[in-house]
Amino acid sequence: MLQFCKRNFGNASEFICPYHQWTYNLKGDLIGVPLRRGIRKKGGMPADFKREEHGLDILKVHNHNGAIFACMDPDVEPYEEYLGETIYGFMNRVFDGRELKILGYSRQLIPSNWKLMFENLKDPYHATLLHVFLISFGLFRGDQQSASVMDPTGRHAALVNRRGEQKANDGTAEMTRMLEDYKLADPRLIDPVKEYDGDATVIMQTLWPNLIMQQQSNSLAMRHIIPRGPEKFELAWTFFGYADDDAEMTDRRLRQANLMGPAGLVSIDDSEVLKMSQDSMSPFPEVDGLYEMGGRGTEDHDHIVTETAIRAFYKVYRDVMGL
């Protein structure tokens, strides 16, 4: 239905298919068919055509305090049960009942398989090796208080981290991209304020099958993964805040959003590495990959030097695909 045009007539709303102009009400019922009786008794729909048999597929929908989720499967578990207690708690932390305010959108086409994007958010230790910005300014590092946690099924996962100092220590010795003297001309770019309970300053969630929920300091965003074939996908970003944010907080969220998105000071690294990874794997479709960092199981860890969430993801993926 999102591909349909919406128009309002007083208090009534209708959706119109832009191609053949069939009209539906908000329940998905077909209510209008152009040229149904033909023209001058020629053509048109068959005499036994019944509008009630041609409605839209009805999605199972849940509104989580302004964030709307929909599923094509009418038998999917209730939303809270689907997420599990831990992941639902993280989602409820952001979607806490305050009215949401959209701050902006962006889209990018990444030349890699969509699963590599999920791997990127389920592999936390790469940030300690790759992202100069995160490492140097202490925004997300392996030596900080952190955790990699999942729901009981392994479908969903969250990387949780508490911001540290911009200072080298014994835990940063192998981080070659750690630049202790790296300075910003405008330090407001990474100047956060505490707005949630708990110590976590970064919570990155992956929700099966194609959604990423991001809280990086005060920057909030959803990333929607849209596969466009085996070797490319779209990543649609929605940045948001709350309707009761003052101007200062809105400016802060927008400044921090410069870390993310297609040209983000952090996430631009990921886009390039995903392409490199795809180019490296494509010539060898028969070869298997191995993920043993942090062991071979799929349990939660109280650190981020692990691939446990990737293993859990592929276990679920293989089960769903019947592999």
CORNOR-V735940 format. One line per field, one symbol per residue. psi: psi as a letter, one per 20 degrees, with the letter a starting at -180 (. if undefined). A space follows every 10 residues. Layout:
psi: ???
//
This chain:
psi: hiiqppqpnc iqqqpppigj kqpqriijpp ipoqkhjapl jpbaqqhjpp hijkrqppqp qponliopqq pioijqqqgh hghqgghhgg ghhgmjiqpq pphrqqqqop mrqhhhgggh iinhihhhhg ogggghjkho qijrprqoqr rhijgqrppp qpqaqmpqah ijhjnijonh jpqphniihk orqpiqqrip ipooqpopik ppppoodjpp qqpopnpkri kqqqoopopr bqhjprhggg hgghghiiha rhkqigihgg gghggggghh hhimhiqqrp njpjbjakrq qkrjmqkhhg ggghggghgh ik.
//
